[in-house]
Amino acid sequence: MPSPAPHGRALSTLRFRRLKKRSSPFPKKLFTKPPLPEYMRATIHKISTTLRYSTWDAAATELRALPLHWDSFTVNRILKTHPPMEKAWLFFHWAARLPGFKHDRFTYTTMLDIFGEAGRIPSMWHVFREMEDKGVTPDAATYTSVMHWLSAAGDLQGAVRAWEEMRERGCRPTLVSYTAFMKILFDHGRPKEAAGVYTEMLEVGLSPNCHTYTVLMEYLAGAGKFKAALKIMSEMQEAGIEPDKAACNILIQKCSKAGETSAMRQVLLYMKEHSIVLRRTVFMEALEALKLVNGSDHLLREVNPHLSSDGIEDDSHFEPIFSDTSSFIDRAIIVNLIAMQNFIAVEHMLSGMINRYIELDAELISMVIQLSCANYKPSCVLMAFRYSLQVGKELDRSAYISLLGFFMRENALEMVLEIVHEMTKAGVSFGTYLVYLLIYRLGRARIHTYAESIFYSLPMDQNVVTYTALMDALFQAGEVDKGLELYSKMRKDISISSGTYEVLILGLEKYGRIDDAEFCRKEKMKFMRNKYPQKDVSPDEILCNYLFDGISS
């Protein structure tokens, strides 16, 4: 019989056996990280992009498939990305039919803003009345928006009525409301009433903010009272409010137009101290104003080093240095940066390429511009456009249209004119609807000279739609006689439409020429009896009727 194993050895054997485990017949589950949550900002951007670039049927299908809790906050954020007006309206109604969803004053006000910005005042009022019918009470923000867009459409009395209605309903005006109404009165030549509104604002205990002070300075500088404007600028600083970039640009622009170089210098000194720069168009206006009086532009260039080379004539011609290898590498880097949405790095790269004269292809520049516009990156948009001009690259039509839309929204109308000029040089086709939109928007801004410039620079797109749009722009600017002259020329050159008559009637009524308007109304009725229905109505006439008279067929 063998001797028993020592105690220590037996114990180690037992421990070893206990460590052994039977292998499981089931395979081990691999550890996987849960998917990262998608940030709401990215979701909003995706929905906005879908609304912009897809048909409504396709967009609605995608929207229904989203695992998203639809509340008024989310819907309002999507509307605030300003999708195309028609899509915004369809989305607004689509959301209203969602189970458990109800529009509130925020979504109604944003939808109202979209129509107001497009100059569709009847549609804006429709949203306002629907808001009331649904039991949603308009607040100060709603009334402020209504006032602003009525004023922008030239309806001062309507804006005043909206202000009075807001107060009658017990809706207390906010600081934004007071400031907006002051600007409306200033813009329509009623400074005494605006001063009364300002006094009332102070009496109810509201303190002016930067925008309020800017409105005051803009009016004073526009009226040639530069000392008073500078005094306001000093007072706001004493109150602890620093003039911002917008205020400084407005003051410099007003100084340039009036040739007031002394006040310009004081504003430039402030800008130098606070590292504020000018927009390029304002810089060029200031440079021209200084040249006219033989003034030194040293301080202007010192304040704006990024524009210091602009306006300097240089007769030396350079030979661009293009390296296929370096250009290929730079292109790949930019593509990767765009994929990561690092637009700041893209901007810096383009800036360096301008200085080193490295050329990229037009397709890539167009892509940078379109994505920068879609993601609202103003500085990158400007840099890419400047780069295309510097290297002489003609962009894709879609890139030019993105630029036009971007700068129209920014109200940078001088840039819009520059882009139109570049499109014309490149032989890019505009099309009737695009020309109409440009002229219509410029007309609503009461800048009829720019509207005329675009109209007469595009003879191939002069038809009943664009003629009528320009006539509307002239009426909006108060140029009634010029509008009638254009109408007379139009009758000789092309056929008119009921939409043309409608613009003519409304324009004449607006400026008190009731008898002339009544005569045109009778002419319109006679025209309608003789013209419609006919099968030979041109597509341009159909579009004109739809845009200006609400006739869809």
WOPERA-V507448 format. One record per backbone hydrogen bond with DSSP energy under -1.0 kcal/mol. CO is the residue of the C=O (numbers start at 0). NH is the residue of the N-H. Records with the same first field share a line. If there is no record, write none. Layout:
CO->NH  NH
//
This chain:
5->9
6->10
7->11
8->12
9->13
10->14
11->15
12->16
13->17
14->18
38->42
39->43
40->44
41->45
42->46
43->47
44->48
45->49
46->50
47->51
48->52
49->53
54->58
55->59
56->60
57->61
58->62
59->63
60->64
62->65
65->67
70->74
71->75
72->76
73->77
74->78
75->79
77->80
78->81
83->87
84->88
85->89
86->90
87->91
88->92
89->93
90->94
91->95
94->97
97->100
103->107
104->108
105->109
106->110
107->111
108->112
109->113
110->114
111->115
112->116
113->117
114->119
115->118
118->120
119->123
120->124
121->125
122->126
123->127
124->128
125->129
126->130
127->131
128->132
129->133
130->135
131->134
138->142
139->143
140->144
141->145
142->146
143->147
144->148
145->149
146->150
147->151
148->152
149->154
150->153
153->155
154->158
155->159
156->160
157->161
158->162
159->163
160->164
161->165
162->166
163->167
164->168
165->170
166->169
173->177
174->178
175->179
176->180
177->181
178->182
179->183
180->184
181->185
182->186
183->187
184->189
185->188
189->193
190->194
191->195
192->196
193->197
194->198
195->199
196->200
197->201
198->202
199->203
200->205
201->204
208->212
209->213
210->214
211->215
212->216
213->217
214->218
215->219
216->220
217->221
218->222
219->224
220->223
223->225
224->228
225->229
226->230
227->231
228->232
229->233
230->234
231->235
232->236
233->237
234->238
235->240
236->239
243->247
244->248
245->249
246->250
247->251
248->252
249->253
250->254
251->255
252->256
253->257
254->259
258->260
259->263
260->264
261->265
262->266
263->267
264->268
265->269
266->270
267->271
268->272
269->273
270->275
278->282
279->283
280->284
281->285
282->286
283->287
284->288
285->289
286->290
287->291
288->292
289->294
290->293
296->300
297->301
298->302
299->303
303->306
306->309
308->311
322->326
323->327
324->328
325->329
326->330
327->331
328->332
329->333
330->334
331->335
332->336
333->337
334->338
335->339
336->341
337->340
340->342
341->345
342->346
343->347
344->348
345->349
346->350
347->351
348->352
349->353
350->354
351->355
352->357
360->364
361->365
362->366
363->367
364->368
365->369
366->370
367->371
368->372
369->373
370->374
371->376
372->375
376->380
377->381
378->382
379->383
380->384
381->385
382->386
383->387
384->388
385->389
386->390
387->392
395->399
396->400
397->401
398->402
399->403
400->404
401->405
402->406
403->407
404->408
405->409
406->411
410->412
411->415
412->416
413->417
414->418
415->419
416->420
417->421
418->422
419->423
420->424
421->425
422->427
423->426
430->434
431->435
432->436
433->437
434->438
435->439
436->440
437->441
438->442
439->443
440->444
441->446
442->445
446->450
447->451
448->452
449->453
450->454
451->455
452->456
457->460
458->461
462->466
463->467
464->468
465->469
466->470
467->471
468->472
469->473
470->474
471->475
472->476
473->478
474->477
477->479
478->482
479->483
480->484
481->485
482->486
483->487
484->488
485->489
486->490
487->491
488->492
489->493
496->500
497->501
498->502
499->503
500->504
501->505
502->506
503->507
504->508
505->509
506->510
507->512
508->511
511->513
512->516
513->517
514->518
515->519
516->520
517->521
518->522
519->523
520->524
521->525
522->526
523->527
524->528
525->529
526->530
527->531
537->541
538->542
539->543
540->544
541->545
542->546
543->547
544->548  550
//
